[in-house]
């Protein structure tokens, strides 16, 4: 059974996301602690999906977020504009001069190499996005007057503060009211929930959001931590792909009984050999059946950050373009794999490259 998706003719946007966008500072091949220069990118788990849909797949998308009205905020805005994502729903907060009351988020992240894993050092306390609260966005206007076929948000934004959790619940309720497909990436981060209620609060918030989600994205550990499911006999420390797959299938069969509103559940399957060599694939549940992607054994990684987000945007494209679960998981896995071959949080791949990869195309030079 296909998803019931609003026709494109009714909607100004194919997709709208809600989340924080940070300035990523990347030391390239070096370390954060010894860097003398950084490459600047923009990135945010929810926004990255909008950018992927716009730049790789050509869909019109928008992001709802907030920045301080200063030079750093407008630098990130400029990155978003370069990515083609509409900036109509950015909230600008007055600059207090030193960031005492509100600031823009910075994300220092190094890529890792071989036996040295990637390292993330976000500096995102008290940001403008973390202060987003219910009522900041007129969702009836966005989903009703402008129209959007798909809405995406996630557990990172919901965990920024008590008010972002409430704002997320408000947004998903409004999306459902207007018949918009809602996808949510659980993306459980213990550090984000630590000072706002811990695991208990994370489950309380995520279980409320889950009631309004059509497409739930997350691995077995995300489902366990964020929604409180437990699967007997699962060794969380074991990272073998086969065990991840079995655990995910068992988890979904449990989850869809409790949340019958889930129409799709999906995850990437990653087995880390080294920071730069991973086995990569994906699996998707829809309408009682599991769909597995092509396998990408020993995928060579340049920058793993954003691979999961590019999976999510490829999945969304597969449903928006074809409304086909097998194509959705294939586009997601291929887009995520290609995004891992370039620096930065967002995809530099083209639709033709994604389709060539799905078809088993090799890496011979293109002239």
NUFI-371742 format. One record per residue (C-alpha): residue number from 0; residue in three letters; x, y, z. Coordinates in steps of 0.1 Angstrom, whole numbers, plus 2048, in hexadecimal, padded with zeros to 3 digits. Layout:
BEGIN
node n NUM&res ALA&X X&Y Y&Z Z;
...
//
This chain:
BEGIN
node n 0&res UNK&X 800&Y 800&Z 800;
node n 1&res UNK&X 80E&Y 822&Z 7F6;
node n 2&res UNK&X 811&Y 83F&Z 80E;
node n 3&res UNK&X 7F5&Y 859&Z 80B;
node n 4&res UNK&X 80A&Y 878&Z 801;
node n 5&res UNK&X 7FB&Y 899&Z 7F8;
node n 6&res UNK&X 7FE&Y 8A1&Z 7D2;
node n 7&res UNK&X 81A&Y 8B8&Z 7C8;
node n 8&res UNK&X 801&Y 8CF&Z 7B7;
node n 9&res UNK&X 7F3&Y 8D8&Z 7D9;
node n 10&res UNK&X 814&Y 8E1&Z 7EA;
node n 11&res UNK&X 82E&Y 8FC&Z 7E6;
node n 12&res UNK&X 848&Y 8E6&Z 7F8;
node n 13&res UNK&X 850&Y 8C1&Z 7F4;
node n 14&res UNK&X 85F&Y 8C0&Z 816;
node n 15&res UNK&X 863&Y 8D7&Z 835;
node n 16&res UNK&X 87A&Y 8CF&Z 852;
node n 17&res UNK&X 87C&Y 8DC&Z 875;
node n 18&res UNK&X 89E&Y 8DC&Z 887;
node n 19&res UNK&X 8BE&Y 8EE&Z 890;
node n 20&res UNK&X 8D8&Y 8F7&Z 876;
node n 21&res UNK&X 8FB&Y 8FC&Z 884;
node n 22&res UNK&X 91B&Y 909&Z 875;
node n 23&res UNK&X 932&Y 8EA&Z 872;
node n 24&res UNK&X 957&Y 8F1&Z 876;
node n 25&res UNK&X 96B&Y 8D5&Z 866;
node n 26&res UNK&X 991&Y 8D1&Z 86B;
node n 27&res UNK&X 993&Y 8BC&Z 84B;
node n 28&res UNK&X 9AD&Y 8A0&Z 84F;
node n 29&res UNK&X 9B9&Y 8AE&Z 870;
node n 30&res UNK&X 9AC&Y 8AF&Z 894;
node n 31&res UNK&X 996&Y 8C9&Z 8A5;
node n 32&res UNK&X 9AF&Y 8CD&Z 8C2;
node n 33&res UNK&X 9CC&Y 8D6&Z 8AB;
node n 34&res UNK&X 9BA&Y 8E8&Z 88F;
node n 35&res UNK&X 9C6&Y 909&Z 881;
node n 36&res UNK&X 9AB&Y 90C&Z 867;
node n 37&res UNK&X 988&Y 8FE&Z 862;
node n 38&res UNK&X 972&Y 8F8&Z 843;
node n 39&res UNK&X 94F&Y 906&Z 84A;
node n 40&res UNK&X 92F&Y 8F3&Z 841;
node n 41&res UNK&X 90B&Y 8F4&Z 84D;
node n 42&res UNK&X 8FA&Y 8D6&Z 85C;
node n 43&res UNK&X 8DD&Y 8CA&Z 870;
node n 44&res UNK&X 8CD&Y 8A7&Z 871;
node n 45&res UNK&X 8AA&Y 8B3&Z 867;
node n 46&res UNK&X 8B5&Y 8CF&Z 84E;
node n 47&res UNK&X 8CE&Y 8B7&Z 83D;
node n 48&res UNK&X 8B0&Y 8A4&Z 82F;
node n 49&res UNK&X 8A1&Y 8C3&Z 820;
node n 50&res UNK&X 8C2&Y 8CC&Z 80F;
node n 51&res UNK&X 8C6&Y 8A9&Z 801;
node n 52&res UNK&X 8A3&Y 8AA&Z 7F2;
node n 53&res UNK&X 8AA&Y 8CC&Z 7E3;
node n 54&res UNK&X 8CE&Y 8C8&Z 7D6;
node n 55&res UNK&X 8CF&Y 8A4&Z 7CC;
node n 56&res UNK&X 8AB&Y 89D&Z 7C2;
node n 57&res UNK&X 89E&Y 8C0&Z 7B8;
node n 58&res UNK&X 880&Y 8C3&Z 7CF;
node n 59&res UNK&X 876&Y 8E4&Z 7DE;
node n 60&res UNK&X 87C&Y 8E3&Z 804;
node n 61&res UNK&X 87D&Y 8FB&Z 822;
node n 62&res UNK&X 88B&Y 8FA&Z 845;
node n 63&res UNK&X 87B&Y 909&Z 865;
node n 64&res UNK&X 896&Y 913&Z 87D;
node n 65&res UNK&X 8A4&Y 931&Z 88F;
node n 66&res UNK&X 8C5&Y 946&Z 890;
node n 67&res UNK&X 8D3&Y 964&Z 8A1;
node n 68&res UNK&X 8D3&Y 982&Z 88A;
node n 69&res UNK&X 8F9&Y 986&Z 888;
node n 70&res UNK&X 915&Y 97D&Z 870;
node n 71&res UNK&X 916&Y 959&Z 87A;
node n 72&res UNK&X 8F1&Y 954&Z 876;
node n 73&res UNK&X 8F2&Y 964&Z 853;
node n 74&res UNK&X 90F&Y 94E&Z 849;
node n 75&res UNK&X 8FB&Y 92F&Z 851;
node n 76&res UNK&X 8DD&Y 93F&Z 83F;
node n 77&res UNK&X 8F4&Y 944&Z 820;
node n 78&res UNK&X 8FD&Y 91F&Z 821;
node n 79&res UNK&X 8D8&Y 916&Z 822;
node n 80&res UNK&X 8D2&Y 92D&Z 804;
node n 81&res UNK&X 8EE&Y 91D&Z 7F1;
node n 82&res UNK&X 8DE&Y 8FB&Z 7F7;
node n 83&res UNK&X 8BD&Y 908&Z 7E8;
node n 84&res UNK&X 8A8&Y 902&Z 807;
node n 85&res UNK&X 88E&Y 91D&Z 80D;
node n 86&res UNK&X 895&Y 934&Z 82A;
node n 87&res UNK&X 872&Y 942&Z 82E;
node n 88&res UNK&X 86D&Y 931&Z 850;
node n 89&res UNK&X 88D&Y 93C&Z 861;
node n 90&res UNK&X 887&Y 94F&Z 882;
node n 91&res UNK&X 8A0&Y 96B&Z 889;
node n 92&res UNK&X 8A8&Y 973&Z 8AE;
node n 93&res UNK&X 8B7&Y 994&Z 8B8;
node n 94&res UNK&X 8DD&Y 993&Z 8BF;
node n 95&res UNK&X 8E6&Y 99D&Z 8E3;
node n 96&res UNK&X 909&Y 9A4&Z 8D8;
node n 97&res UNK&X 91C&Y 988&Z 8EA;
node n 98&res UNK&X 905&Y 969&Z 8EA;
node n 99&res UNK&X 8FB&Y 96C&Z 90F;
node n 100&res UNK&X 8D7&Y 965&Z 908;
node n 101&res UNK&X 8D6&Y 955&Z 8E5;
node n 102&res UNK&X 8F0&Y 949&Z 8CC;
node n 103&res UNK&X 8F5&Y 935&Z 8AC;
node n 104&res UNK&X 901&Y 911&Z 8AF;
node n 105&res UNK&X 924&Y 905&Z 8A5;
node n 106&res UNK&X 92D&Y 8E1&Z 89E;
node n 107&res UNK&X 952&Y 8D8&Z 89E;
node n 108&res UNK&X 954&Y 8B5&Z 88E;
node n 109&res UNK&X 973&Y 8A2&Z 881;
node n 110&res UNK&X 96E&Y 885&Z 869;
node n 111&res UNK&X 984&Y 86A&Z 878;
node n 112&res UNK&X 99B&Y 853&Z 864;
node n 113&res UNK&X 9A2&Y 82E&Z 866;
node n 114&res UNK&X 9A4&Y 824&Z 88B;
node n 115&res UNK&X 99D&Y 848&Z 896;
node n 116&res UNK&X 977&Y 84D&Z 898;
node n 117&res UNK&X 965&Y 86E&Z 88F;
node n 118&res UNK&X 961&Y 887&Z 8AB;
node n 119&res UNK&X 945&Y 8A0&Z 8B0;
node n 120&res UNK&X 947&Y 8BD&Z 8C8;
node n 121&res UNK&X 927&Y 8D2&Z 8C4;
node n 122&res UNK&X 925&Y 8F4&Z 8D5;
node n 123&res UNK&X 8FF&Y 8F9&Z 8D4;
node n 124&res UNK&X 8F3&Y 904&Z 8F6;
node n 125&res UNK&X 8DA&Y 920&Z 8F8;
node n 126&res UNK&X 8D7&Y 923&Z 8D2;
node n 127&res UNK&X 8BB&Y 935&Z 8C0;
node n 128&res UNK&X 8AE&Y 913&Z 8B3;
node n 129&res UNK&X 8AE&Y 904&Z 8D6;
node n 130&res UNK&X 897&Y 921&Z 8E1;
node n 131&res UNK&X 87C&Y 919&Z 8C6;
node n 132&res UNK&X 85B&Y 914&Z 8D8;
node n 133&res UNK&X 837&Y 90D&Z 8CF;
node n 134&res UNK&X 827&Y 929&Z 8BC;
node n 135&res UNK&X 847&Y 935&Z 8AB;
node n 136&res UNK&X 83C&Y 926&Z 889;
node n 137&res UNK&X 819&Y 929&Z 87A;
node n 138&res UNK&X 817&Y 904&Z 870;
node n 139&res UNK&X 7F3&Y 908&Z 863;
node n 140&res UNK&X 800&Y 923&Z 84B;
node n 141&res UNK&X 81F&Y 90E&Z 841;
node n 142&res UNK&X 80C&Y 8ED&Z 83C;
node n 143&res UNK&X 7EB&Y 8FC&Z 833;
node n 144&res UNK&X 7F1&Y 91B&Z 81D;
node n 145&res UNK&X 813&Y 912&Z 80F;
node n 146&res UNK&X 80F&Y 8ED&Z 811;
node n 147&res UNK&X 829&Y 8D2&Z 815;
node n 148&res UNK&X 828&Y 8AD&Z 80B;
node n 149&res UNK&X 841&Y 8A2&Z 826;
node n 150&res UNK&X 84D&Y 8AE&Z 848;
node n 151&res UNK&X 86D&Y 8A2&Z 858;
node n 152&res UNK&X 87B&Y 8A8&Z 87B;
node n 153&res UNK&X 88E&Y 894&Z 894;
node n 154&res UNK&X 899&Y 88B&Z 8B7;
node n 155&res UNK&X 8B7&Y 8A2&Z 8B7;
node n 156&res UNK&X 8A2&Y 8C1&Z 8B4;
node n 157&res UNK&X 888&Y 8B4&Z 8CD;
node n 158&res UNK&X 8A4&Y 8AF&Z 8E6;
node n 159&res UNK&X 8B3&Y 8D2&Z 8E4;
node n 160&res UNK&X 89C&Y 8E0&Z 900;
node n 161&res UNK&X 87A&Y 8DB&Z 910;
node n 162&res UNK&X 86B&Y 8F5&Z 8F8;
node n 163&res UNK&X 879&Y 8E4&Z 8D8;
node n 164&res UNK&X 869&Y 8C3&Z 8E4;
node n 165&res UNK&X 847&Y 8D6&Z 8E8;
node n 166&res UNK&X 84D&Y 8E7&Z 8C6;
node n 167&res UNK&X 853&Y 8C6&Z 8B5;
node n 168&res UNK&X 833&Y 8B7&Z 8C3;
node n 169&res UNK&X 820&Y 8D6&Z 8B7;
node n 170&res UNK&X 82F&Y 8D3&Z 894;
node n 171&res UNK&X 828&Y 8AE&Z 88F;
node n 172&res UNK&X 804&Y 8B2&Z 89B;
node n 173&res UNK&X 7FF&Y 8CF&Z 881;
node n 174&res UNK&X 80F&Y 8BA&Z 865;
node n 175&res UNK&X 7F7&Y 89D&Z 86C;
node n 176&res UNK&X 7DA&Y 8B5&Z 86D;
node n 177&res UNK&X 7E2&Y 8C1&Z 849;
node n 178&res UNK&X 7E9&Y 89E&Z 83B;
node n 179&res UNK&X 80F&Y 8A2&Z 839;
node n 180&res UNK&X 824&Y 883&Z 83B;
node n 181&res UNK&X 839&Y 885&Z 85B;
node n 182&res UNK&X 85B&Y 876&Z 85E;
node n 183&res UNK&X 870&Y 876&Z 87E;
node n 184&res UNK&X 894&Y 86A&Z 883;
node n 185&res UNK&X 897&Y 85F&Z 8A7;
node n 186&res UNK&X 8BD&Y 867&Z 8A9;
node n 187&res UNK&X 8C0&Y 862&Z 8CE;
node n 188&res UNK&X 8DC&Y 876&Z 8DE;
node n 189&res UNK&X 8E0&Y 870&Z 904;
node n 190&res UNK&X 8F4&Y 890&Z 909;
node n 191&res UNK&X 8D7&Y 8A5&Z 8FC;
node n 192&res UNK&X 8BE&Y 897&Z 914;
node n 193&res UNK&X 8D5&Y 897&Z 932;
node n 194&res UNK&X 8CB&Y 8B8&Z 941;
node n 195&res UNK&X 8A6&Y 8B8&Z 937;
node n 196&res UNK&X 899&Y 898&Z 947;
node n 197&res UNK&X 8B0&Y 87C&Z 939;
node n 198&res UNK&X 8A4&Y 85C&Z 92A;
node n 199&res UNK&X 882&Y 85D&Z 93B;
node n 200&res UNK&X 87A&Y 87F&Z 92C;
node n 201&res UNK&X 888&Y 874&Z 90A;
node n 202&res UNK&X 870&Y 857&Z 909;
node n 203&res UNK&X 852&Y 86C&Z 915;
node n 204&res UNK&X 858&Y 886&Z 8F9;
node n 205&res UNK&X 860&Y 86E&Z 8DD;
node n 206&res UNK&X 843&Y 857&Z 8E5;
node n 207&res UNK&X 82C&Y 876&Z 8E3;
node n 208&res UNK&X 83B&Y 880&Z 8C1;
node n 209&res UNK&X 83A&Y 85C&Z 8B4;
node n 210&res UNK&X 814&Y 85D&Z 8B5;
node n 211&res UNK&X 814&Y 875&Z 897;
node n 212&res UNK&X 831&Y 865&Z 883;
node n 213&res UNK&X 82B&Y 853&Z 862;
node n 214&res UNK&X 850&Y 84B&Z 85A;
node n 215&res UNK&X 866&Y 843&Z 878;
node n 216&res UNK&X 88B&Y 841&Z 872;
node n 217&res UNK&X 8A4&Y 833&Z 88C;
node n 218&res UNK&X 8B9&Y 815&Z 894;
node n 219&res UNK&X 8B0&Y 7FB&Z 8AE;
node n 220&res UNK&X 8C2&Y 80E&Z 8CA;
node n 221&res UNK&X 8B0&Y 82E&Z 8C1;
node n 222&res UNK&X 88E&Y 81C&Z 8C3;
node n 223&res UNK&X 899&Y 80D&Z 8E5;
node n 224&res UNK&X 8A5&Y 82E&Z 8F4;
node n 225&res UNK&X 88C&Y 846&Z 8E6;
node n 226&res UNK&X 86C&Y 831&Z 8E6;
node n 227&res UNK&X 874&Y 819&Z 902;
node n 228&res UNK&X 872&Y 7F8&Z 8EF;
node n 229&res UNK&X 888&Y 7DB&Z 8F9;
node n 230&res UNK&X 890&Y 7BD&Z 8E4;
node n 231&res UNK&X 89B&Y 79E&Z 8F8;
node n 232&res UNK&X 8BC&Y 78F&Z 8EF;
node n 233&res UNK&X 8CA&Y 7AD&Z 8DC;
node n 234&res UNK&X 8EF&Y 7B5&Z 8E4;
node n 235&res UNK&X 8F1&Y 7DB&Z 8DF;
node n 236&res UNK&X 917&Y 7DA&Z 8E0;
node n 237&res UNK&X 918&Y 7C3&Z 8C2;
node n 238&res UNK&X 91A&Y 7D6&Z 8A1;
node n 239&res UNK&X 917&Y 7B9&Z 889;
node n 240&res UNK&X 8FF&Y 7C1&Z 86C;
node n 241&res UNK&X 8EC&Y 7A1&Z 86E;
node n 242&res UNK&X 8E4&Y 7A5&Z 892;
node n 243&res UNK&X 8DA&Y 7CA&Z 88C;
node n 244&res UNK&X 8C2&Y 7BE&Z 871;
node n 245&res UNK&X 8B1&Y 7A3&Z 886;
node n 246&res UNK&X 8AE&Y 7BC&Z 8A3;
node n 247&res UNK&X 89F&Y 7D6&Z 88D;
node n 248&res UNK&X 885&Y 7BF&Z 87F;
node n 249&res UNK&X 87B&Y 7B3&Z 8A2;
node n 250&res UNK&X 87A&Y 7D7&Z 8AE;
node n 251&res UNK&X 863&Y 7E3&Z 892;
node n 252&res UNK&X 84B&Y 7C6&Z 897;
node n 253&res UNK&X 848&Y 7D2&Z 8BB;
node n 254&res UNK&X 846&Y 7F7&Z 8B3;
node n 255&res UNK&X 82B&Y 7F6&Z 898;
node n 256&res UNK&X 814&Y 7E3&Z 8B0;
node n 257&res UNK&X 816&Y 800&Z 8C9;
node n 258&res UNK&X 817&Y 81B&Z 8AF;
node n 259&res UNK&X 801&Y 80F&Z 892;
node n 260&res UNK&X 804&Y 832&Z 883;
node n 261&res UNK&X 828&Y 829&Z 877;
node n 262&res UNK&X 824&Y 823&Z 852;
node n 263&res UNK&X 84A&Y 820&Z 84C;
node n 264&res UNK&X 867&Y 818&Z 863;
node n 265&res UNK&X 88B&Y 819&Z 856;
node n 266&res UNK&X 8AF&Y 819&Z 860;
node n 267&res UNK&X 8D2&Y 817&Z 852;
node n 268&res UNK&X 8E7&Y 7F9&Z 85A;
node n 269&res UNK&X 90C&Y 803&Z 860;
node n 270&res UNK&X 928&Y 7EC&Z 86B;
node n 271&res UNK&X 947&Y 800&Z 873;
node n 272&res UNK&X 967&Y 7EF&Z 869;
node n 273&res UNK&X 97A&Y 810&Z 86D;
node n 274&res UNK&X 971&Y 835&Z 86C;
node n 275&res UNK&X 977&Y 834&Z 846;
node n 276&res UNK&X 969&Y 811&Z 83D;
node n 277&res UNK&X 945&Y 808&Z 846;
node n 278&res UNK&X 92D&Y 7ED&Z 839;
node n 279&res UNK&X 90E&Y 801&Z 830;
node n 280&res UNK&X 8EA&Y 7F8&Z 827;
node n 281&res UNK&X 8C6&Y 800&Z 832;
node n 282&res UNK&X 8A5&Y 7EF&Z 83A;
node n 283&res UNK&X 882&Y 7FC&Z 839;
node n 284&res UNK&X 861&Y 7EE&Z 846;
node n 285&res UNK&X 840&Y 7F7&Z 835;
node n 286&res UNK&X 81E&Y 7E7&Z 835;
node n 287&res UNK&X 82A&Y 7C8&Z 846;
node n 288&res UNK&X 848&Y 7C1&Z 830;
node n 289&res UNK&X 86D&Y 7C8&Z 833;
node n 290&res UNK&X 881&Y 7D7&Z 816;
node n 291&res UNK&X 8A7&Y 7D5&Z 816;
node n 292&res UNK&X 8BE&Y 7EB&Z 801;
node n 293&res UNK&X 8DC&Y 7E1&Z 7ED;
node n 294&res UNK&X 8FA&Y 7D9&Z 803;
node n 295&res UNK&X 918&Y 7F0&Z 803;
node n 296&res UNK&X 933&Y 7DB&Z 813;
node n 297&res UNK&X 953&Y 7EC&Z 81E;
node n 298&res UNK&X 947&Y 80F&Z 812;
node n 299&res UNK&X 964&Y 827&Z 813;
node n 300&res UNK&X 95A&Y 846&Z 828;
node n 301&res UNK&X 968&Y 869&Z 825;
node n 302&res UNK&X 950&Y 879&Z 83E;
node n 303&res UNK&X 935&Y 865&Z 84F;
node n 304&res UNK&X 922&Y 883&Z 85D;
node n 305&res UNK&X 900&Y 887&Z 84C;
node n 306&res UNK&X 900&Y 864&Z 83D;
node n 307&res UNK&X 8E0&Y 85B&Z 850;
node n 308&res UNK&X 8D0&Y 87C&Z 847;
node n 309&res UNK&X 8D7&Y 876&Z 822;
node n 310&res UNK&X 8C7&Y 853&Z 827;
node n 311&res UNK&X 8A8&Y 865&Z 834;
node n 312&res UNK&X 8A6&Y 87D&Z 817;
node n 313&res UNK&X 8AB&Y 862&Z 7FD;
node n 314&res UNK&X 88F&Y 84E&Z 80F;
node n 315&res UNK&X 878&Y 86C&Z 80D;
node n 316&res UNK&X 880&Y 870&Z 7E8;
node n 317&res UNK&X 878&Y 84C&Z 7E1;
node n 318&res UNK&X 855&Y 850&Z 7F0;
node n 319&res UNK&X 84E&Y 873&Z 7E3;
node n 320&res UNK&X 859&Y 86A&Z 7BF;
node n 321&res UNK&X 84E&Y 846&Z 7BC;
node n 322&res UNK&X 83B&Y 83D&Z 7DC;
node n 323&res UNK&X 84E&Y 81C&Z 7DC;
node n 324&res UNK&X 85E&Y 80E&Z 7FB;
node n 325&res UNK&X 879&Y 7FA&Z 7E9;
node n 326&res UNK&X 883&Y 818&Z 7D5;
node n 327&res UNK&X 882&Y 82D&Z 7F5;
node n 328&res UNK&X 89B&Y 817&Z 807;
node n 329&res UNK&X 8B2&Y 815&Z 7E9;
node n 330&res UNK&X 8B2&Y 83A&Z 7E3;
node n 331&res UNK&X 8B8&Y 840&Z 808;
node n 332&res UNK&X 8D5&Y 827&Z 80B;
node n 333&res UNK&X 8E6&Y 833&Z 7EB;
node n 334&res UNK&X 8E3&Y 858&Z 7F3;
node n 335&res UNK&X 8F0&Y 852&Z 816;
node n 336&res UNK&X 90E&Y 83E&Z 808;
node n 337&res UNK&X 917&Y 859&Z 7EF;
node n 338&res UNK&X 913&Y 875&Z 80A;
node n 339&res UNK&X 92E&Y 863&Z 81E;
node n 340&res UNK&X 947&Y 867&Z 802;
node n 341&res UNK&X 948&Y 88D&Z 803;
node n 342&res UNK&X 950&Y 8A5&Z 820;
node n 343&res UNK&X 936&Y 8B9&Z 833;
node n 344&res UNK&X 914&Y 8AF&Z 842;
node n 345&res UNK&X 900&Y 8B1&Z 822;
node n 346&res UNK&X 8FF&Y 89D&Z 802;
node n 347&res UNK&X 913&Y 8A8&Z 7E3;
node n 348&res UNK&X 904&Y 88C&Z 7CE;
node n 349&res UNK&X 8EE&Y 88F&Z 7AF;
node n 350&res UNK&X 8CF&Y 87B&Z 7A8;
node n 351&res UNK&X 8E0&Y 86B&Z 78A;
node n 352&res UNK&X 8FD&Y 860&Z 7A1;
node n 353&res UNK&X 8E4&Y 851&Z 7BA;
node n 354&res UNK&X 8D2&Y 83E&Z 79F;
node n 355&res UNK&X 8F3&Y 832&Z 790;
node n 356&res UNK&X 8FD&Y 825&Z 7B3;
node n 357&res UNK&X 8DC&Y 814&Z 7B8;
node n 358&res UNK&X 8E2&Y 802&Z 797;
node n 359&res UNK&X 903&Y 7F6&Z 7A2;
node n 360&res UNK&X 918&Y 80F&Z 78E;
node n 361&res UNK&X 93D&Y 80F&Z 796;
node n 362&res UNK&X 955&Y 82B&Z 79E;
node n 363&res UNK&X 967&Y 82D&Z 77C;
node n 364&res UNK&X 970&Y 850&Z 772;
node n 365&res UNK&X 954&Y 864&Z 760;
node n 366&res UNK&X 961&Y 879&Z 743;
//
